[in-house]
Amino acid sequence: MGGASASRGIHFREMFGPEAEAGAPLVVLPQVPDRPMKKREDEPTKPLPAADTDPGIPEEGADQACFLILNGVGSGRIVSLQQDVTIGRDSSADIRLVDEWASRVHARVVPEGETVGIEDLDSTNGTMVNGERVTSRRELHDGDIVSVGSVCVLKFSYRGRLLQEFEHGLYDRASRDGLTGAYSRYFFDQYLRGELSYAQRHQQPFAILFVEVDAFAAIYNTRGWVGGEFLLIELARTIGSMLREDDICARYGDTRFVILRRLVSIHQAISFGGRLRSDFAAEPLQAPNSANPLKVTLAVGVAHFPTHCADDSAAILPLAEKALQRAKDRGGNRVAMPEPGYQVRND
């Protein structure tokens, strides 16, 4: 591969940074389209929403129909039923399931006048209300328990607007990081469990990336908590601006973020990590408590299923953490994978 023309591929420096790893062969990755580079109508970019942007809390009225998610991804979340609500694995679903036993478009809830009904949309494994399978439109009553797939359990209820807002706030504080607006570690771990099962069963590729600001402790010591929090907010904003609809980003520690990218190749995962690293370092950041701009770099660890863990998708998270540690051990400002098999440079 050493004779490949530079015009026929992309040379990545991101993998191990400026220095070459001794004895590791150079790999020139082929030019592959990475979907976030060009926004398409079917794949909008998705900035991390603020904590108070969740739609669905009714503006007025006394008791309003809603679902309380009792189990599954988003447990504790309140979903208002003032308009049609779809349930399924598809990314467009209002209640999205990460469950291999759920269909892409599984069920629909339809409010009609003073009543609310639920319909099963020819799902493979059916929709249950109070333990009975839904065969036609079924009216829901206060306290009904709806089961979809093997994990998702919903409780139908009529609740006042203020109570819905209060419970929504409790869920939001549990599922979102209050500083950055990224998802919480609790939410990510819930989501990942379902994703691992589905990916293993259907051999669907995905990548996990861990991201951390280089020398954060030193920056914190010199710029204080204002400068440190500013960096974390800016990093979350940069990541959010690059996410696709199906991507998930969470704050996974004091200074660490984790990203899940579905249906990507290892080359695309590395490319995304490298682009994130270079974009964040491109311009100095002006912290509000300092006249001197900050020049900040990132360490990024990438692990990919099935490339790195074909027999056990659950191994991907510790492998991504190992990759991040390799990037940090080699001085930061680079993207690394769990094992040193090859280097990727961007000349």
Long-range contacts (C-beta under 8 A, 24 or more apart in sequence): 1-25, 1-26, 1-27, 1-28, 2-26, 4-28, 6-347, 10-271, 10-346, 11-344, 11-345, 11-346, 11-347, 12-270, 12-271, 12-274, 12-335, 12-344, 12-345, 12-346, 13-274, 13-334, 13-344, 13-345, 13-346, 13-347, 14-270, 14-273, 14-274, 14-277, 14-278, 14-300, 14-334, 14-335, 14-344, 14-346, 15-270, 15-274, 15-334, 15-335, 15-336, 15-337, 15-342, 15-343, 15-344, 15-345, 16-330, 16-334, 16-336, 16-343, 16-344, 16-345, 17-330, 17-331, 17-332, 17-333, 17-334, 19-330, 19-331, 20-343, 20-345, 21-340, 21-343, 24-340, 24-341, 24-342, 24-343, 25-342, 25-343, 26-342, 26-343, 26-344, 26-345, 27-342, 27-343, 27-344, 29-267, 29-270, 29-271, 29-344, 30-267, 32-265, 32-267, 32-268, 32-271, 34-264, 34-268, 34-271, 34-272, 34-275, 35-244, 35-268, 36-242, 36-243, 36-244, 36-272, 36-275, 37-275, 43-244, 43-245, 44-244, 44-245, 45-241, 45-242, 45-243, 45-244, 46-240, 46-243, 46-244, 46-245, 46-247, 47-237, 47-240, 47-241, 47-243, 48-180, 48-181, 48-182, 48-236, 48-237, 48-239, 48-240, 48-243, 48-249, 49-181, 50-181, 51-172, 51-173, 51-176, 51-178, 51-181, 52-172, 54-168, 54-172, 55-80, 56-80, 56-82, 57-161, 57-164, 57-165, 57-168, 58-82, 58-161, 58-164, 59-161, 60-161, 61-161, 62-160, 62-161, 63-158, 63-159, 63-160, 64-158, 64-159, 64-160, 64-161, 64-164, 65-111, 65-116, 65-140, 65-156, 65-157, 65-158, 66-156, 66-157, 66-158, 66-159, 66-164, 67-95, 67-109, 67-146, 67-154, 67-155, 67-156, 67-157, 68-154, 68-155, 68-157, 68-167, 69-95, 69-152, 69-153, 69-154, 70-145, 70-153, 70-154, 70-155, 71-151, 71-152, 71-153, 72-97, 72-98, 72-99, 72-149, 72-151, 72-152, 72-153, 72-190, 72-194, 73-97, 73-98, 73-151, 73-152, 73-187, 73-190, 73-191, 73-194, 74-171, 74-175, 74-187, 74-190, 75-190, 76-167, 76-170, 76-171, 76-174, 76-175, 77-168, 77-171, 77-175, 78-159, 78-164, 78-167, 78-168, 78-171, 79-154, 80-164, 81-109, 81-111, 81-116, 81-156, 82-111, 83-111, 84-108, 84-109, 84-110, 84-111, 85-109, 87-127, 87-148, 87-152, 88-121, 88-123, 91-245, 91-246, 95-152, 95-154, 97-148, 97-149, 97-151, 97-152, 97-194, 98-191, 98-193, 98-194, 98-195, 98-198, 99-148, 99-149, 99-150, 99-151, 99-152, 99-194, 99-197, 99-198, 100-150, 100-194, 100-197, 100-198, 100-201, 100-202, 101-125, 101-149, 101-150, 101-151, 102-148, 102-149, 102-150, 102-151, 102-152, 106-148, 106-149, 107-134, 107-146, 107-148, 109-140, 110-137, 115-139, 115-140, 116-140, 116-156, 118-146, 123-148, 125-149, 125-150, 151-194, 177-236, 177-250, 177-251, 179-229, 179-232, 179-233, 179-251, 180-232, 180-233, 180-235, 180-236, 180-251, 181-236, 181-240, 182-236, 182-239, 182-240, 182-249, 182-250, 182-251, 182-257, 183-248, 183-249, 183-250, 183-251, 184-250, 184-251, 185-250, 185-251, 185-252, 185-253, 187-250, 188-248, 188-250, 188-252, 188-258, 188-260, 191-248, 191-260, 192-260, 192-317, 195-260, 195-262, 196-313, 196-314, 196-316, 199-305, 199-313, 200-305, 200-312, 200-313, 203-306, 204-262, 204-263, 205-263, 205-264, 205-265, 205-304, 205-305, 205-306, 205-307, 206-260, 206-261, 206-262, 206-263, 206-264, 206-304, 206-305, 206-316, 207-260, 207-261, 207-264, 207-266, 207-268, 207-269, 207-272, 207-302, 207-303, 207-304, 207-305, 208-258, 208-259, 208-260, 208-302, 208-303, 208-304, 208-316, 208-317, 208-319, 208-320, 209-258, 209-259, 209-261, 209-269, 209-272, 209-273, 209-276, 209-300, 209-301, 209-302, 209-320, 210-252, 210-256, 210-257, 210-258, 210-259, 210-300, 210-301, 210-320, 210-321, 210-323, 210-324, 211-235, 211-239, 211-256, 211-257, 211-258, 211-259, 211-273, 211-276, 211-298, 211-299, 211-300, 211-324, 212-255, 212-256, 212-257, 212-298, 212-299, 212-324, 212-328, 213-255, 213-296, 213-297, 213-298, 214-296, 214-297, 214-298, 214-299, 214-328, 214-332, 214-333, 215-332, 216-255, 219-294, 219-296, 223-287, 223-289, 223-290, 223-294, 224-289, 226-287, 226-288, 226-289, 227-287, 227-289, 227-290, 227-294, 230-285, 230-287, 230-288, 230-289, 231-285, 231-287, 231-294, 231-296, 234-280, 234-285, 235-280, 235-298, 238-276, 238-279, 238-280, 239-276, 242-272, 242-275, 242-276, 242-279, 256-324, 258-320, 264-304, 265-304, 266-302, 266-304, 266-307, 269-302, 269-304, 270-302, 270-335, 270-337, 270-344, 273-300, 273-302, 273-335, 274-300, 274-335, 274-346, 276-300, 277-333, 277-334, 277-335, 281-333, 297-332, 297-333, 298-332, 298-333, 299-324, 299-327, 299-328, 299-332, 299-333, 299-334, 299-336, 300-324, 300-327, 300-334, 300-335, 300-336, 301-325, 301-326, 301-327, 301-335, 301-336, 301-337, 301-338, 302-335, 302-336, 302-337, 303-337, 303-338, 304-337, 308-337, 308-338, 308-339
